[in-house]
Amino acid sequence: MENLALRFIRWSASFLVLGLLTGYGPLGHYLHGGVEVACPWAPTHGHVALLGWVGMTIFGLVYQALPRWANGRTPELRLAKLHFYLCVSSVLGVFTNGILGYRVLDLISPDFHYIPNKPMLNLWLSIDGSFLTLYGLGCVLFLVVVVRSTSYAEASKVSETDRAHAV
């Protein structure tokens, strides 16, 4: 479980940098007079930063603590690994769709985001939504792993040192 936790943390650090870099898109958009129209990169920046950096960091920290909270139960490592792959692929998918997907659809229908061209905009948002749904499925797996892998310690089994730490 420790290696998986570290994997979440390392990827979250990568997504931190990627999220910060994608922030330059909205910044440039607004600096060049795009204030009256929403920037199409802003959701990409937000999703990569929040889901990639913040979400993956929290998952990694919980997975690090999970063996301690298991109280004799075996953590669901297989489901936790699937959770990891779903989260990484979905954040990378949101990033790719937000940058490359936008550019490809803009070549097919110029300014589809600004006019708006509803079919193209809906296609772009639907692709994004499918990746966000994958992330959501990963979160459901996270819930299953946490619930199946943890249990409350019985009051009689709580040691004196744990009681001392609680005070």
C-alpha positions in Angstrom: 0.0 0.0 0.0 2.9 2.3 0.7 4.2 2.2 -2.9 0.7 3.0 -4.2 0.4 5.9 -1.8 3.8 7.2 -3.1 2.6 6.7 -6.7 -0.4 8.9 -6.0 1.8 11.6 -4.4 4.3 11.6 -7.2 1.6 11.9 -9.8 0.0 14.7 -7.8 3.2 16.6 -7.9 3.3 16.2 -11.7 -0.3 17.4 -11.9 0.6 20.4 -9.7 3.1 21.6 -12.3 0.8 20.7 -15.2 -2.1 22.6 -13.5 0.1 25.6 -13.0 1.3 25.6 -16.6 -2.3 25.3 -17.9 -3.0 28.4 -15.9 -1.0 30.5 -18.4 -3.7 29.9 -21.1 -6.5 31.7 -19.2 -4.0 34.3 -18.0 -3.0 35.1 -21.6 -6.6 35.0 -22.7 -7.7 37.6 -20.2 -4.5 39.8 -20.7 -5.3 40.0 -24.4 -8.8 41.4 -23.9 -10.8 38.2 -23.6 -12.5 39.4 -20.4 -16.0 39.5 -21.9 -15.8 35.9 -23.1 -15.0 32.9 -20.9 -11.7 31.3 -21.6 -11.9 27.7 -22.8 -8.7 26.7 -21.0 -10.0 27.8 -17.5 -11.9 24.5 -16.9 -8.8 22.5 -17.9 -6.6 24.5 -15.6 -9.1 24.0 -12.7 -9.7 20.3 -13.2 -6.0 19.4 -13.6 -5.1 21.5 -10.5 -8.0 20.3 -8.3 -8.5 16.7 -9.4 -4.9 16.0 -10.3 -3.0 17.8 -7.6 -5.4 18.1 -4.6 -7.4 15.0 -5.2 -4.4 12.7 -5.9 -2.6 14.1 -2.9 -5.5 13.4 -0.6 -5.9 9.9 -2.0 -2.2 9.2 -1.5 -2.2 10.4 2.1 -5.3 8.3 2.9 -3.7 5.2 1.3 -0.6 5.8 3.4 -2.7 5.8 6.6 -5.0 2.9 5.5 -3.0 0.0 6.9 -3.0 1.7 10.3 -6.7 2.1 10.1 -7.3 -1.5 8.9 -7.2 -3.0 12.4 -6.3 -6.4 11.1 -8.2 -6.2 7.8 -6.4 -6.6 4.5 -6.6 -3.4 2.4 -8.2 -3.8 -1.0 -5.0 -3.3 -3.1 -6.4 -4.4 -6.4 -9.3 -1.9 -6.2 -6.9 0.8 -5.0 -4.7 0.2 -8.1 -7.7 0.4 -10.4 -8.6 3.7 -8.6 -5.1 5.0 -9.3 -5.2 4.1 -13.1 -8.7 5.6 -13.5 -7.7 8.9 -11.8 -4.5 9.3 -13.8 -6.1 8.5 -17.1 -9.0 10.8 -16.5 -6.9 13.8 -15.5 -4.7 13.2 -18.5 -7.8 12.9 -20.6 -9.3 16.1 -19.3 -6.0 17.8 -20.0 -5.7 16.4 -23.5 -9.2 17.2 -24.4 -9.0 20.7 -23.0 -5.9 21.6 -25.0 -5.6 19.3 -28.1 -9.3 18.4 -28.4 -10.2 22.1 -28.3 -7.6 22.8 -31.0 -8.8 20.0 -33.3 -12.5 21.0 -33.0 -11.5 24.7 -33.5 -9.9 23.6 -36.8 -13.1 21.9 -37.9 -15.4 24.7 -36.7 -13.4 28.0 -36.1 -14.4 29.8 -32.9 -16.9 27.0 -31.9 -16.5 28.0 -28.3 -17.2 31.7 -28.8 -20.0 31.7 -31.4 -21.1 29.1 -30.0 -21.5 26.1 -32.4 -23.7 24.0 -30.1 -22.9 20.6 -31.7 -19.2 21.1 -31.5 -19.3 22.6 -28.0 -21.5 19.7 -26.8 -19.0 17.2 -28.3 -16.1 18.9 -26.6 -17.9 19.1 -23.3 -19.2 15.5 -23.6 -15.7 14.2 -24.1 -14.6 16.2 -21.0 -17.6 14.8 -19.1 -16.7 11.2 -20.0 -13.2 11.7 -18.4 -14.8 13.3 -15.4 -17.1 10.3 -15.1 -14.1 8.0 -15.0 -12.6 10.1 -12.2 -16.0 9.8 -10.4 -15.9 6.0 -10.8 -12.4 6.1 -9.3 -13.8 8.0 -6.3 -16.5 5.4 -5.9 -13.7 2.7 -5.9 -11.9 4.8 -3.3 -15.0 4.8 -1.1 -15.3 1.0 -1.5 -11.6 0.5 -0.6 -11.8 2.7 2.5 -15.0 1.1 3.8 -13.9 -2.5 3.1 -10.4 -2.0 4.4 -11.0 -0.1 7.7 -12.8 -0.9 10.9 -13.1 0.9 14.2 -10.9 -0.5 17.0 -12.8 -2.2 19.8 -12.8 -0.2 23.0 -11.2 -3.0 24.9 -8.4 -3.3 22.4 -7.4 0.4 22.5 -4.1 0.6 24.3 -3.1 3.0 27.0 -0.7 4.8 24.7 -3.6 5.4 22.2 -5.7 6.8 25.1 -2.8 9.0 26.1 -2.5 10.3 22.6 -6.2 11.0 22.4 -5.9 13.4 25.4 
